[in-house]
Amino acid sequence: MDKGDKTRQAILRKVAVLFNEKGYAATSMQDVTAATGVQRGGVYNHFASKEALAVETFEYACSVLSKRLMQSLRRQKSAGGRLKAIASCFAEHYCQNPLFPCGCPVLNTAVEAKREMLPLRRKAQEAMGEFKDLILKTTVKGVKTGELTDSVDAEAVAAVFISTLEGAMLLSVLYDDPTYLDHAVNHLHRYVDSLAVNT
């Protein structure tokens, strides 16, 4: 990685924290230069506009979670183990990663970009869609392999997972208390056990 690439990655990493804390609309380019130590012209040398920076920063933030999720899932052989790992990894990621002091960037972006900032809204939809697909495919595979009961509704499982985790994230950030995420993970682990075929 050359110096330019390193500078670009450093900008993305620092601005990911900034956008997560302040939101995209409330963050000025002066805030960006102060956080990164890179002058405005230097930032624009790497990103065509603030909007382009926002989109790429969001993609960077999502890639951080995706990589960690994939690493966690590679260690699991069963569908139940993979579903539990998804819940655990999601919670651990946000509790332990200083990139996201104010919670899930997908949830935050979805709320902020609901009526405006259409490119970011589309990116948030894509990111949540990928997370949902991961849960769906894991569940469907578990049914096909006989690990999960035939009556399992994969769409319902994905909805329960996402709403439980994101709701717990909201409470954890609001009250600065990760216990809410702990409760959510424990609940989802029991939920996964209830879907398993009794042997």
URHUDA-V462509 format. One record per helix or strand. SS is the DSSP state (@ for helix, = for strand). FROM is the first residue (numbers start at 0). LEN is the number of residues. Records with the same first field share a line. If there is no record, write none. Layout:
BEGIN
SS->FROM-LEN, FROM-LEN
END
This chain:
BEGIN
@->2-20, 28-8, 39-7, 49-25, 78-18, 97-3, 104-8, 117-27, 153-22, 178-17
=->147-1, 195-1
END
